[in-house]
Every structure is written in structure tokens, then in C-alpha cells.
């Protein structure tokens, strides 16, 4: 097995849940089997889409900026995160970032090696039918 070095470039993508991801370590980029590691940039004055990572844990380290993370079955909890803070998000916990006046840059690690595969948006089905957030989160956990 060899090590793979990924160098930051302009290559990246907009995540389903919001934010812009530098394509980092993943199954797609280097054959990772249990890890996804990305740098995400979230513009000021934005809200990410409420979502869960089905069956996968996430860890976030805030590199720069201050933002609020909302979380819980009805997004009823919130914490303000600043540069240097870390947050652990258990598998299947609904969450979303909310930025204020500054851009946020964070390092995101997840146990899903397939970048966006485990991301499930909450609040609306593709048909546009609104769902109750807690019911959808329970269905995703199955």
C-alpha cells in the first residue's frame, strides 16, 4: 500500500448540505475505505441545509470564522463555534451550520469514505413535499 498526497487546488464541489468542499481524502480521491477528510468553506450570511450523515460519525475542527451549529431532532439545540473549537456529531444526528458576518473554514472528518453518499437532507422530499424533521430523521436511522 502506498501513501497518497493530495494538494489543495481549485478542484472541489458544493456539498448537498451547503458549503464548498476541497476534494480531500475519500474513496473517490485516493481509495480510502473508512475515512473522509475535507476542508469546507461556508460563505457569510448562509444557512446550510438540515441534514444527517446516515450511519456515520463526523468531527469538525473550526480553522477560521465563527458560526452557530444547530442540532437535535428538531434542531432545537445550538452552540457557537469559533476558530480552534471542535465538535463531534454522532451518526444520524440532524444538524446544520449557520454563519453570520464572516466566512467559516473548517476541517471535516467523517467515517463515510464516499464524500456525499451518507448525506441525507431533511425537511423536504425530492418531490417538494415537506416532512416533519423528527419523523424523517427517525426513518433515516431505520
C-alpha positions in Angstrom: 0.0 0.0 0.0 1.2 3.5 -0.8 0.5 6.9 0.7 -1.3 9.4 -1.4 -0.6 13.1 -1.1 -3.5 15.5 -2.1 -2.5 19.1 -2.8 -5.1 21.8 -2.5 -6.2 23.2 -5.8 -9.2 24.8 -7.2 -10.8 21.4 -7.5 -13.8 20.9 -5.2 -17.6 20.8 -5.1 -20.6 22.3 -3.5 -22.0 19.9 -0.9 -25.6 18.9 -0.9 -25.9 20.3 2.6 -24.2 23.6 1.6 -20.7 24.9 1.7 -17.8 24.4 -0.7 -15.6 21.3 -0.2 -12.0 20.9 -1.3 -11.9 17.4 -2.5 -9.8 15.8 0.1 -9.3 12.2 1.3 -12.1 9.9 0.2 -12.8 6.7 -1.6 -13.1 8.7 -4.8 -9.9 10.6 -4.5 -7.5 8.0 -3.1 -9.3 4.8 -2.4 -9.9 5.4 1.3 -12.0 2.6 2.8 -13.2 4.1 6.2 -12.4 7.8 6.2 -13.4 11.1 4.5 -11.4 14.2 5.4 -12.2 17.6 3.7 -11.8 21.3 4.1 -15.1 23.1 3.9 -15.7 26.8 3.3 -19.1 28.3 4.2 -19.8 31.8 3.0 -21.1 34.5 5.4 -24.8 35.0 5.9 -25.8 31.5 4.9 -27.6 28.5 6.4 -26.7 25.0 5.5 -29.5 22.6 4.7 -30.6 20.5 7.7 -29.1 17.0 7.2 -27.8 13.8 8.8 -24.9 11.6 7.9 -26.7 8.2 7.9 -24.8 5.7 9.9 -21.6 7.9 10.1 -19.9 10.0 12.7 -18.4 13.4 12.0 -15.8 15.5 13.6 -15.3 19.2 12.8 -12.4 21.5 13.6 -13.0 25.2 13.0 -10.0 26.7 11.3 -11.3 30.2 11.0 -14.5 32.2 11.5 -17.4 32.0 14.0 -20.7 30.3 13.3 -23.5 28.5 15.0 -24.2 24.8 14.7 -27.9 23.9 15.2 -28.5 20.2 16.0 -31.1 17.8 17.5 -34.2 16.1 16.2 -35.9 19.5 15.7 -32.7 21.5 15.5 -33.6 22.7 19.0 -30.1 23.0 20.3 -27.3 25.3 19.2 -23.7 26.1 20.0 -21.5 28.9 18.8 -18.2 27.6 17.4 -15.1 29.7 17.0 -11.6 29.1 15.5 -9.9 26.3 17.4 -13.2 24.7 18.6 -14.0 21.0 17.7 -17.4 19.4 17.6 -18.3 15.7 17.5 -21.6 14.8 15.7 -22.8 11.3 16.3 -24.2 9.3 13.4 -27.7 10.2 12.4 -28.0 13.5 14.4 -29.7 16.2 12.4 -27.5 19.4 12.2 -26.8 22.5 10.1 -24.4 25.4 10.2 -25.5 29.0 10.3 -22.9 31.7 9.5 -23.1 35.4 10.4 -20.8 38.1 9.2 -17.7 36.0 8.3 -16.7 33.1 6.2 -16.1 29.9 8.0 -13.4 27.4 7.1 -13.3 24.0 8.8 -11.7 20.6 8.6 -14.4 17.8 8.5 -13.6 14.2 9.2 -16.3 11.5 8.7 -16.4 7.7 8.9 -18.1 7.6 5.4 -15.3 7.4 2.8 -17.7 8.2 -0.1 -17.9 12.1 0.3 -21.6 12.8 -0.1 -23.1 9.3 -0.1 -24.4 9.3 3.5 -25.7 12.9 3.4 -29.4 12.9 3.7 -31.2 16.3 3.5 -34.1 16.8 6.0 -37.2 18.9 5.7 -38.4 18.1 2.1 -38.6 15.1 -0.2 -37.3 15.5 -3.8 -41.0 15.9 -4.8 -41.1 19.1 -2.6 -43.5 17.6 0.0 -42.5 18.9 3.4 -41.7 16.3 6.0 -41.6 16.6 9.8 -37.9 16.7 10.6 -38.0 14.3 13.6 -40.0 11.7 11.6 -37.6 11.9 8.7 -34.5 11.5 11.0 -36.1 8.5 12.6 -36.8 7.0 9.2 -33.2 7.5 8.1 -32.0 5.8 11.3 -34.3 2.9 10.3 
